[in-house]
Amino acid sequence: MDAVAPEWTEGRLNELSKKVDDGFERVDADLRALRVEVSTIQRTMIQGFIVMIGGMFAGFSVLGALIATQL
């Protein structure tokens, strides 16, 4: 049996256009949410890096003070 392709009427084209637009709106909303999450993660990583650098600086300062008192 040969399947007959349905005819594309104005109504069907409008319906398809609406579905495509809705799909792009969902993708756009998902990308915006992802940008917020990535921004939050980036901020957290920067704060962690600053804390690590501060801890290293404090550790080396204490080590330097201990070495200085032993001389």
C-alpha positions as CSV (number, residue, x, y, z in Angstrom):
1,M,0.0,0.0,0.0
2,D,1.2,3.4,-0.8
3,A,0.9,5.9,2.0
4,V,-0.5,9.2,0.9
5,A,1.3,12.2,2.3
6,P,-1.2,14.5,4.1
7,E,-1.8,17.9,2.5
8,W,-0.3,20.9,4.3
9,T,-3.1,23.3,4.9
10,E,-2.8,26.8,6.3
11,G,-4.1,25.5,9.7
12,R,-1.6,22.6,9.8
13,L,1.3,25.0,9.0
14,N,0.2,27.4,11.7
15,E,0.0,24.5,14.2
16,L,3.5,23.4,13.2
17,S,4.8,26.9,13.5
18,K,3.3,27.2,17.0
19,K,4.9,23.9,18.1
20,V,8.3,25.0,16.8
21,D,8.0,28.4,18.5
22,D,7.0,26.7,21.8
23,G,10.0,24.3,21.5
24,F,12.4,27.2,21.0
25,E,10.9,29.0,24.0
26,R,11.5,26.0,26.1
27,V,15.1,25.7,24.9
28,D,15.7,29.4,25.5
29,A,14.3,29.1,29.1
30,D,16.5,26.0,29.7
31,L,19.6,27.9,28.5
32,R,18.8,30.9,30.7
33,A,18.5,28.6,33.7
34,L,21.8,26.9,32.8
35,R,23.5,30.2,32.6
36,V,22.4,31.1,36.1
37,E,23.6,27.7,37.4
38,V,27.0,28.1,35.7
39,S,27.3,31.6,37.1
40,T,26.6,30.3,40.6
41,I,29.1,27.5,40.2
42,Q,31.7,29.9,38.9
43,R,31.2,32.3,41.8
44,T,31.6,29.4,44.3
45,M,34.8,28.2,42.6
46,I,36.3,31.7,42.8
47,Q,35.4,32.0,46.4
48,G,36.9,28.6,47.1
49,F,40.1,29.5,45.3
50,I,40.4,32.7,47.4
51,V,39.9,30.7,50.6
52,M,42.6,28.2,49.4
53,I,45.1,31.0,48.6
54,G,44.4,32.6,52.0
55,G,45.0,29.3,53.8
56,M,48.2,28.7,51.9
57,F,49.4,32.3,52.7
58,A,48.6,31.8,56.4
59,G,50.3,28.4,56.4
60,F,53.5,29.8,54.8
61,S,53.4,32.7,57.2
62,V,53.3,30.4,60.2
63,L,56.0,28.2,58.7
64,G,58.2,31.3,58.1
65,A,57.6,32.5,61.7
66,L,58.6,29.1,63.0
67,I,61.7,29.0,61.0
68,A,62.6,32.5,62.0
69,T,62.2,31.7,65.7
70,Q,64.5,28.7,65.4
71,L,67.4,30.6,63.9
